[in-house]
Amino acid sequence: AIEQRYDDILKLEKSIKELHAMFHDLALLVESQGEMLDNIEHITNSTQNYLERANDELTEAQDYQAKARKKCICIIGLIIILLIITVLSIVIPIVTRNPQTIGTTTNKYPQIAQSPRLR
């Protein structure tokens, strides 16, 4: 009976050592998972910061695009105005020099029009 109790005590001691090892392993797992959770939290915060900066840059890009569109419209308008001024500066002197030719056709070949056969 004493040997039986002694064997039971040894088994209990062995079970307690195994239980201690299991708790130690569990503590290591919890610690490593805590580090992983901290890493995930850090990455999540970094991602949030990157997204905020990306949104700011997209808003800024939209502003630049709108300004560029306005500049393009202004440049096209100026080109049209310059073309109109150029055309008018060419046409007005011609019209003011020969006011009788407005609305009449000119004959490039006056000798043919004077020919008796064409009448």
C-alpha positions in Angstrom: 0.0 0.0 0.0 2.8 2.4 0.8 4.5 1.5 -2.6 1.1 2.1 -4.3 0.9 5.6 -2.7 4.4 6.3 -3.6 3.8 5.4 -7.2 0.6 7.6 -7.2 2.6 10.5 -5.8 5.2 10.1 -8.5 2.5 10.0 -11.1 0.9 13.2 -9.6 4.3 14.9 -9.6 4.8 14.0 -13.2 1.3 15.3 -14.1 2.1 18.5 -12.3 5.3 18.9 -14.2 3.5 18.3 -17.5 0.8 20.8 -16.5 3.6 23.4 -15.6 5.2 22.8 -19.0 1.8 23.2 -20.7 1.2 26.5 -18.9 4.7 27.7 -19.8 4.1 26.9 -23.5 0.7 28.6 -23.3 2.3 31.7 -21.8 4.9 31.8 -24.7 2.1 31.4 -27.3 0.1 34.3 -25.7 3.2 36.5 -25.6 4.1 35.8 -29.3 0.5 36.4 -30.3 0.5 39.7 -28.3 3.5 40.7 -30.4 1.7 39.7 -33.6 -1.4 41.7 -32.5 0.8 44.8 -31.8 2.4 44.4 -35.2 -1.0 44.1 -36.9 -2.2 47.2 -35.0 0.9 49.1 -36.1 0.4 48.1 -39.7 -3.3 49.0 -39.5 -2.4 52.5 -38.2 0.2 53.0 -40.9 -2.4 52.0 -43.6 -4.9 54.5 -42.2 -2.2 57.2 -42.4 -1.4 56.3 -46.0 -5.0 56.3 -46.9 -5.5 59.8 -45.4 -2.5 61.1 -47.3 -3.7 59.4 -50.5 -7.2 61.1 -50.1 -5.5 64.5 -49.6 -3.3 64.0 -52.7 -6.3 62.9 -54.8 -8.2 66.1 -53.7 -5.1 68.1 -54.6 -4.9 66.4 -58.0 -8.6 67.1 -58.7 -7.9 70.8 -58.0 -4.9 70.8 -60.3 -7.0 69.2 -63.0 -9.7 71.8 -62.7 -7.2 74.6 -62.9 -5.5 73.0 -65.9 -8.9 72.7 -67.6 -9.6 76.4 -67.0 -6.1 77.4 -68.3 -6.7 75.3 -71.4 -10.0 77.0 -72.1 -8.5 80.4 -71.6 -5.6 79.6 -74.0 -8.1 78.3 -76.6 -10.1 81.5 -76.2 -7.0 83.7 -76.6 -6.0 81.8 -79.8 -9.5 82.3 -81.2 -9.4 86.0 -80.4 -6.0 86.3 -82.0 -7.2 84.5 -85.1 -10.2 86.8 -85.3 -8.0 89.9 -84.9 -5.6 88.6 -87.6 -8.3 87.8 -90.0 -9.9 91.2 -89.4 -6.6 93.0 -89.8 -6.2 91.4 -93.2 -9.8 91.8 -94.4 -10.5 95.4 -93.3 -7.7 97.0 -95.3 -8.7 95.2 -98.4 -12.4 96.2 -98.0 -11.5 99.8 -97.2 -9.2 100.1 -100.3 -11.9 98.9 -102.8 -15.4 99.6 -101.4 -16.9 99.3 -104.9 -16.0 95.6 -105.2 -18.2 94.6 -102.3 -21.1 92.6 -103.7 -19.9 92.7 -107.3 -18.0 90.1 -109.1 -14.8 91.0 -110.8 -14.0 89.7 -114.3 -10.5 88.2 -114.3 -10.5 88.1 -118.1 -11.9 91.4 -119.4 -10.8 90.8 -123.0 -13.0 87.7 -123.2 -16.1 89.5 -121.9 -15.6 92.2 -124.5 -15.4 89.7 -127.3 -18.3 89.9 -129.8 -18.7 86.1 -130.0 -19.8 85.8 -126.3 -22.6 88.3 -126.6 
